[in-house]
């Protein structure tokens, strides 16, 4: 209480000084006083109370109606005081939530982490950047025991925390699948049943699953409504859309997925992405597919990781360094 | 950007006229309108002629509406979709399981 007492003296002096001199310096001091009061959690009605007491001391014969009007003001301010307290509590809670989310985001990073494969036959570049704290995109590399590399790229619809939780479910389901069974169509079919049973009606997941066979350089793939990737033919210097129709995961339990196969030649590239890449907008303008391909081509002399990094930098610049959606891009290129 | 939603009901058929963008901000509002209609009406027809942008959250609303029609034995129909929006339904395979008017605005 002693600090408040001191402040009362202080306030009275300031008030008196201002009334007599109308000096701006006193106003500045008043501002400091209110800042200091806020730090001490002093409510607005307490300040008014201090004001009333100061007035009484400065003007002992203050008219009664002024005194009464001051009390009236005091009552009026009480609700503001309560609102201010509530604001303080909310602020504390928000800080708490923020730190919890950042813990969760770190856990997610650990849970969903995947190691970019290091194989002689294949040059791999991968980048995934979340727009907010938690990533709704997912990509994963799996080695099977037959010299194959499985690549999953997925996008959970809905963003933020629910999407991230859903992603963890996908990751665990995939881990539980047998290593023998790596057919993309089978994997998508199994995941579809898991998602359909376990997520809310308005949530769904798009996924592209590909299997690269290092022995004969074939790429087998299937897609569950995922943004189409691209295939780059080195000999023709041309991109081709990887068209693999299929329904998104989680909508209908009876769906089967068709599997496709491609022979990959030396220098050919497979480009996999999420719609954060093709759906990015600069102002009101959408980025067209051709633009993405153009940028990839521009950097195609670089190693796969270099291309991926440069494409990201390009679109980050275009969007003023503010991502609207999670961004995931993977490039595979046959080396030998 | 906002979304305008106009509903006219006539003899078991609800016509829903949408205008603007269906995204994460406007999707909840659309869901609130659309889902009850699938229960109380036999046919829900959504006109998307003035919808120039839809993101995946918007798709989610139509998927839950489709699931709701199956539950309540009603029908959902989407008409006059713009190219960009149609592309989204096409990629996600939803054109195969949804009743979407093939006379797409602006031609495919």
Interface residues (C-beta under 8 A of the other chain):
Chain A: X155 X157 X158 X159 X200 X201 X202 X203 X204 X206 X224 X225 X226 X227 X228 X245 X246 X247 X248 X251 X252 X275 X279 X286
Chain B: X24 X31 X55 X56 X57 X59 X60 X61 X63 X64 X66 X67 X68 X84 X91 X92 X93 X94 X96 X97
